[in-house]
Amino acid sequence: MSLVAGDSPARNLDGSRDIPLLSYPLHVSGQDTDGAGWVYTVSSRSLLHDAFTSISLKRTLEQDADSAAARHPYVVGRCAVAGDEDVERALEAAATAAPEWARVPLERRMELGAAFRKKLLEHEDEFLRLLVAEAHPIALARWELSCLLQVYSEESCSWYQRNMYAEFGHDGRGLIVRRRPDGVVCLNPPQNAPAPSAALAMLMVMAGNAVVVRAPRSIALSTMYVLRELAVPLLGELGAPPGTLNLLCGNPGRMLRQWVDSPLVNDIFYIGGVEEGLKLEQECVAKGKKPVLELAGNDGLVVWADANLEHAAEAIAECFYGSGQLCMVPNYVVAHPAIADELIELVARQAARIRPGDPDDEDVLLSPVRRTERFFELLDQTTKLGARLVCGGKRIEADGTVSDTGVFLQPTVVRVAGLARAREHDVVREETFFPLLPIVVPEPDPGDALLDSVLEFVNANKYGLRNSLWTRSQDVVDAFVDGVGNGGLLKVNDSHIGFLPYLPSHGGTGLTGGAFGEANYPMFRTSHLQGVAIAQDVSPQREILGRLLGGGDNRKCDRSH
């Protein structure tokens, strides 16, 4: 990292304290190197209050990196942009490092987990500041950090290690079941949460892989910070070979094409849209590479008749956090008809409390929404199909006033009648990425028929990230735990978006994870199982032929087939 413009400090918009202007070159083969240009980050708060100046600054700086505009207080930092040659150098560096790094004992590599977690805590304030600069409300930035703290917790890391290597004894032999690193892994984080997603690269490194990370061109700063400032020094302290972790920023389509075409790449870990991800999956398989996909969510939350409705409404309101632009928030609710009216009223009250505003405001949970046309198309379609608008449905300004030019959207709830035709509504069938929640109220049904119908509905979701259930009935809990196969995570009577040790933070089935989708533990998904048997003084002929022909206690081979 360096300062730019003569080490000139920038200031917060309120002028309260000096902030150094961060500047990140590419990081390839253990060296910081220049790229083919720069992309700049201006504070999200300035985009809310002075969009014209902020956008003009970005354009000016990308045309002339030496411009005095770099000293403007709105400018937070810059990242170098990689060219094709830089990408190839990174892949070559990773391919060179991978075999040497894989030979480092697992116990030694696992030390990175606790060390990285400690770094995250030590640098918490700066990490959160950069997430806020990139338009993450501060409360949600803390939630994103909590994900990493659980992923790298002592409990989780010890569980990873136990599943990476196990030894057994059998008949005088030493037996080993272990996971071996795949080799060179390329990681493509998403634009909506790049830094927390990119930080999962350390798990891939802990598995023994060499990793190349692409920071999203439009929002690169926090990604480069968390890996260059926190992860890279730890690898140096551990003696990892140069090229174990390589950091680039660049055009997604062009770089992904290089990754797919390169014979040096073993895995591509892609976090992004469904259409692009499924196409990439096919291309990877055709080229002999492992695709690991983390795509859209469309999570379901079911509230049964005996649930704690106050708490259930709190969990449902997580749908609106970040204006719904998070993959793992609830996207649809199924409400038992006996409590639907009361629950919908409680959810509407929760929605009314969720505010827009500056991302550094502790009470703000909504984020700006750039393209709102699809929101209104979805709302129009669902109401024409018979859904009832409960609350919301309008653009608002940062102060909450309704406005045709507002960059925020009101938290919006619609009531959809009946399960049978609910998925004719796009808001129920698809992930919307808006603060738009359909609450589906099934038709009353006697006995266990309703429970069976709801289970079938949940499992029929073509996405499969997370599902939640709210009930006090152990029988209903058992039915869901036994009956729900959709998704990578099922939570009962808990925050839908909260993180816990041992359990996966990401991953799922269907369109969420593609053909190979499941709960996504990056250490496991970027490694492969291998068995090892170590024997002494075994006669292969006696071992095989003696056993087959009746040696020892084994039956003779049945030759009748």
Secondary structure as the mmCIF struct_conf table of DSSP 4:
data_model
#
loop_
_struct_conf.conf_type_id
_struct_conf.id
_struct_conf.beg_label_comp_id
_struct_conf.beg_label_asym_id
_struct_conf.beg_label_seq_id
_struct_conf.end_label_comp_id
_struct_conf.end_label_asym_id
_struct_conf.end_label_seq_id
STRN STRN1 SER A 2 LEU A 3
TURN_TY1_P TURN_TY1_P1 ALA A 5 ASP A 7
HELX_LH_PP_P HELX_LH_PP_P1 SER A 8 SER A 8
STRN STRN2 PRO A 9 ARG A 11
TURN_TY1_P TURN_TY1_P2 LEU A 13 ASP A 14
BEND BEND1 ARG A 17 ARG A 17
STRN STRN3 ASP A 18 PRO A 20
STRN STRN4 LEU A 22 TYR A 24
STRN STRN5 LEU A 26 VAL A 28
TURN_TY1_P TURN_TY1_P3 SER A 29 GLY A 30
STRN STRN6 GLN A 31 THR A 33
BEND BEND2 ALA A 36 ALA A 36
STRN STRN7 TRP A 38 VAL A 42
HELX_RH_AL_P HELX_RH_AL_P1 SER A 44 HIS A 49
HELX_RH_AL_P HELX_RH_AL_P2 ALA A 51 GLN A 63
TURN_TY1_P TURN_TY1_P4 ALA A 65 ASP A 66
BEND BEND3 SER A 67 SER A 67
HELX_RH_3T_P HELX_RH_3T_P1 ALA A 68 ARG A 71
BEND BEND4 HIS A 72 HIS A 72
TURN_TY1_P TURN_TY1_P5 PRO A 73 TYR A 74
STRN STRN8 VAL A 75 ALA A 80
HELX_LH_PP_P HELX_LH_PP_P2 VAL A 81 ALA A 82
HELX_RH_AL_P HELX_RH_AL_P3 ASP A 84 ALA A 102
TURN_TY1_P TURN_TY1_P6 ARG A 103 ARG A 103
BEND BEND5 VAL A 104 VAL A 104
HELX_RH_AL_P HELX_RH_AL_P4 LEU A 106 GLU A 122
TURN_TY1_P TURN_TY1_P7 HIS A 123 HIS A 123
HELX_RH_AL_P HELX_RH_AL_P5 GLU A 124 ALA A 133
TURN_TY1_P TURN_TY1_P8 GLU A 134 ALA A 135
HELX_RH_AL_P HELX_RH_AL_P6 ILE A 138 VAL A 151
TURN_TY1_P TURN_TY1_P9 TYR A 152 TYR A 152
BEND BEND6 SER A 153 SER A 153
HELX_RH_AL_P HELX_RH_AL_P7 GLU A 154 MET A 164
STRN STRN9 TYR A 165 HIS A 170
TURN_TY1_P TURN_TY1_P10 ASP A 171 GLY A 172
STRN STRN10 ARG A 173 PRO A 181
BEND BEND7 GLY A 183 GLY A 183
STRN STRN11 VAL A 184 ASN A 188
BEND BEND8 GLN A 191 ALA A 193
HELX_RH_AL_P HELX_RH_AL_P8 PRO A 194 ALA A 198
TURN_TY1_P TURN_TY1_P11 ALA A 199 LEU A 200
HELX_RH_AL_P HELX_RH_AL_P9 ALA A 201 MET A 206
TURN_TY1_P TURN_TY1_P12 ALA A 207 GLY A 208
STRN STRN12 ALA A 210 PRO A 216
TURN_TY1_P TURN_TY1_P13 ARG A 217 SER A 218
BEND BEND9 ILE A 219 ILE A 219
HELX_RH_AL_P HELX_RH_AL_P10 LEU A 221 MET A 224
HELX_RH_PI_P HELX_RH_PI_P1 TYR A 225 ALA A 231
HELX_RH_AL_P HELX_RH_AL_P11 VAL A 232 LEU A 238
TURN_TY1_P TURN_TY1_P14 GLY A 239 GLY A 239
HELX_LH_PP_P HELX_LH_PP_P3 ALA A 240 PRO A 241
TURN_TY1_P TURN_TY1_P15 PRO A 242 GLY A 243
BEND BEND10 THR A 244 THR A 244
STRN STRN13 LEU A 245 GLY A 250
HELX_RH_AL_P HELX_RH_AL_P12 PRO A 252 ASP A 261
TURN_TY1_P TURN_TY1_P16 PRO A 263 LEU A 264
STRN STRN14 ASP A 267 ILE A 271
BEND BEND11 GLY A 272 GLY A 272
HELX_RH_AL_P HELX_RH_AL_P13 VAL A 274 ALA A 286
TURN_TY1_P TURN_TY1_P17 LYS A 287 GLY A 288
STRN STRN15 LYS A 290 GLU A 294
STRN STRN16 ASP A 299 VAL A 303
TURN_TY1_P TURN_TY1_P18 ALA A 305 ASP A 306
BEND BEND12 ALA A 307 ALA A 307
HELX_RH_AL_P HELX_RH_AL_P14 LEU A 309 ALA A 317
HELX_RH_3T_P HELX_RH_3T_P2 GLU A 318 GLY A 324
BEND BEND13 LEU A 326 LEU A 326
TURN_TY1_P TURN_TY1_P19 CYS A 327 MET A 328
BEND BEND14 VAL A 329 VAL A 329
STRN STRN17 PRO A 330 ALA A 335
TURN_TY1_P TURN_TY1_P20 PRO A 337 ILE A 339
HELX_RH_AL_P HELX_RH_AL_P15 ALA A 340 ARG A 353
STRN STRN18 ARG A 355 ARG A 355
BEND BEND15 GLY A 357 GLY A 357
TURN_TY1_P TURN_TY1_P21 PRO A 359 ASP A 360
BEND BEND16 ASP A 361 ASP A 361
TURN_TY1_P TURN_TY1_P22 GLU A 362 ASP A 363
STRN STRN19 VAL A 364 VAL A 364
BEND BEND17 ARG A 370 ARG A 370
HELX_RH_AL_P HELX_RH_AL_P16 GLU A 373 LYS A 384
TURN_TY1_P TURN_TY1_P23 LEU A 385 GLY A 386
STRN STRN20 ARG A 388 CYS A 391
BEND BEND18 LYS A 394 LYS A 394
STRN STRN21 ARG A 395 ILE A 396
TURN_TY1_P TURN_TY1_P24 ALA A 398 ASP A 399
BEND BEND19 GLY A 400 GLY A 400
STRN STRN22 VAL A 402 VAL A 402
TURN_TY1_P TURN_TY1_P25 ASP A 404 THR A 405
BEND BEND20 VAL A 407 VAL A 407
STRN STRN23 PHE A 408 LEU A 409
STRN STRN24 THR A 412 ALA A 417
BEND BEND21 LEU A 419 LEU A 419
TURN_TY1_P TURN_TY1_P26 ALA A 420 ARG A 421
HELX_RH_3T_P HELX_RH_3T_P3 ALA A 422 GLU A 424
BEND BEND22 HIS A 425 HIS A 425
HELX_RH_AL_P HELX_RH_AL_P17 ASP A 426 ARG A 429
BEND BEND23 GLU A 430 GLU A 430
BEND BEND24 PHE A 434 PRO A 435
STRN STRN25 LEU A 436 VAL A 441
HELX_LH_PP_P HELX_LH_PP_P4 PRO A 442 PRO A 444
TURN_TY1_P TURN_TY1_P27 GLY A 447 ASP A 448
HELX_RH_AL_P HELX_RH_AL_P18 ALA A 449 ASN A 459
TURN_TY1_P TURN_TY1_P28 ALA A 460 ALA A 460
BEND BEND25 LYS A 462 LYS A 462
BEND BEND26 LEU A 465 LEU A 465
STRN STRN26 ARG A 466 TRP A 470
BEND BEND27 ARG A 472 ARG A 472
HELX_RH_AL_P HELX_RH_AL_P19 GLN A 474 GLY A 483
BEND BEND28 ASN A 486 GLY A 488
STRN STRN27 LEU A 489 VAL A 492
BEND BEND29 ASN A 493 ASP A 494
BEND BEND30 HIS A 496 ILE A 497
BEND BEND31 PRO A 501 LEU A 503
BEND BEND32 SER A 505 SER A 505
STRN STRN28 HIS A 506 GLY A 507
BEND BEND33 THR A 509 THR A 509
HELX_RH_3T_P HELX_RH_3T_P4 GLY A 510 THR A 512
TURN_TY1_P TURN_TY1_P29 GLY A 513 GLY A 513
HELX_RH_3T_P HELX_RH_3T_P5 GLY A 514 PHE A 516
STRN STRN29 ALA A 519 ASN A 520
HELX_RH_AL_P HELX_RH_AL_P20 PRO A 522 ARG A 525
TURN_TY1_P TURN_TY1_P30 THR A 526 THR A 526
STRN STRN30 SER A 527 ILE A 534
BEND BEND34 GLN A 536 ASP A 537
HELX_RH_AL_P HELX_RH_AL_P21 PRO A 540 GLN A 541
HELX_RH_PI_P HELX_RH_PI_P2 ARG A 542 GLY A 546
HELX_RH_AL_P HELX_RH_AL_P22 ARG A 547 LEU A 548
TURN_TY1_P TURN_TY1_P31 LEU A 549 GLY A 550
TURN_TY1_P TURN_TY1_P32 GLY A 552 ASP A 553
HELX_LH_PP_P HELX_LH_PP_P5 ASN A 554 CYS A 557
#
